[in-house]
């Protein structure tokens, strides 16, 4: 079943290894090391992450969003609160993030719960965005049915004229989310599919580290 050309695709991973001794005791510190290496290596879209949520119909849904900041409180991204992911997070705040850096043969998976950022943080980030991006956020009823591309372009043109030379206000239905982790998994590709997987679980106010079978 399926296309044998796909089934026959193989790639050996051999760049690096990942051991209990080599990782930090703090998953946030370990993530910072890997993120810095991804940025230094100029990995394409190094801050891109797949956000997976529980769909309102019981089917998981995923999409790629951009990481806009992180610290020990969690990982921050911004979106329209009325989008599909916004509605799903309002119903069930549990979610996961996955970073894939193929050039480094690495993945990081982070699981936890999501909360909205403060309005001040959302507005500060919104003001930092390019004018065109702010106009796009106001114009889009994200995830709603769009009759035609022309409708969207007409709305963008209208708003561009309206706010020319002015501040574009942050929409009430737009802002940030912060995912507070309860689990990290760091994945390093290895030969013969015997990959290294180091898992951090937050238990009793501390991070417990274990190695997982590939």
PyMOL commands that set and color helices and strands:
alter all, ss='L'
color gray80, all
select helices_A, chain A and resi 4-7+27-40+84-91+102-104+119-128+131-139+149-162+191-193
alter helices_A, ss='H'
color red, helices_A
select strands_A, chain A and resi 48-54+60-66+69-71+74-80+94-101+106-116+174-188+196-203+206-212
alter strands_A, ss='S'
color yellow, strands_A
deselect
rebuild
show_as cartoon
